[in-house]
Amino acid sequence: RTARFTLDPAFTVGDVDPRLFGSFVEHLGRCVYDGIYEPGHPAADEAGLRTDVLELIRELGVTAIRYPGGNFVSGYRWEDGVGPAAERPRRLDLAWRSTESNRFGLSEYIAFCKKIGPQAEPMMAVNLGTRGVQEAIELQEYANHPAGTELSERRIAHGDKDPFGIKLWCLGNEMDGPWQTGHKTAEEYGRVAAETARAMRQIDPSVELVACGSSSRSMPTFAEWEATVLAATYDLVDYVSLHAYYEEHGGDRDSFLASAVDMESFIEDVVATCDHVGARLKSTKKINLSFDEWNVWYMARSRQEAQANPLDWPEAPRLLEDNYSVTDAVVFGTLLIALLRHADRVTVACLAQLVNVIAPIMTEPGGPAWRQTTFFPFAQAARYAKGQVLDVRVDSPRYGTARHGETDLLHATAVRDPGTGAVTVFAVNRGQHEVLPLEVALHGFELTEIAGHQVLADADPDARNTLAEPARVAPHPAEGTTLHAGVLRAALEPMSWNVIRLG
Ligand code: AHR
């Protein structure tokens, strides 16, 4: 059977916020040290940033970069990471049982964002685990106040004359999780988040603030947590956060390929919860969603590794270094499609994480940097998903899954660039074995040609890029895709991620 949908520029979901292509740099494992920052590496610049990694980050097209955690932030003292590097303290990092040298801190992070380019924007998390309102506003003043106060002058004395201008702030991280240092109940967190938000807005009413939602949809407090936290913070925050990671369980690849079914339901549940609180408050304001941690992550394996080898406070150990297959990249593509399909409410999203730690980019100390399979869908979406998301309602053959029930074989979205009129279709065939014929009826467009159809698929679904074979997997052009009389026709390879550009 053929999968079909119709596109019409009159029917849109919303504009793609560039912040949808954010990422995340946490002080975790080798994300910072030996990842983005490695003084002494042949490709390091004068600040110790690896220029080969910067080049790949630019190619990836990331925008907002969340920092410094993650679980790490809930025990972090931001003051440790500013001032002369030689005087910075070494500290225990409770979250990852590592030693933090603090050689990299706030100033280095801002310089890193600037070096990526103008599209990269800081997204800074404050510690609401072991700390509170006072430390958050001190950090904001140090970072953003122009001059003339002790904290702003301290920044200037540290060599950063210009304020950092950080707009986007996370009010803590995963405070619902019992593993979080300083974990809180929804009432406790709602109160401290509201107090912190109020104080931060007293300094600058234009800051954009993210309240912590649940650390996953499977948390026992999910939805009740969001409702309680938002009841306390509704007028003070702009976003609520969502975090979700997916992995293949027990060899059930069919269910894994349908992971985005869960992600879309999660988004819709959080939107409903936000709007329910808004309705109760008789508010016209809408809270948007910051999906500030998402990815494929083999968490069960990470847990086993941690149990088998409890860390004894090493510095920058190899942690959470998943090596992604083509299958992982196809699932990853469906997660991107899920975000785009909800672009009306999901206006910030961060791929967790950026380098080495569950990351699209890998590095070796003193050695090369390379692209994982997941690099490609992200880079293509960041490059071509610019403009308006079109309303895509698929009529697709379905298949059965143990975890997500009957699921469409086709998962798809489309984005129209209003400047050029070009349309890009992003489509995944979830079927493991059969080609999926696709027909897209184009109404009301002046599209005449296929500008390109790139596919990520492989005869070996477990193929990966590795240090030994860093370019084993890459997208390739598809054959036989046509556009005639307003109908796009393509044959989607089994288990494939497809980017079809129409001009
Ligand atoms: O991204 C890895 C970890 O996952 C983050 O530190 C935490 O917020 C989440 O549980």
Residues whose N, C-alpha, C, O or C-beta is under 5 A from the ligand:
A	BS01	AHR	G70 N71 F72 E174 A352
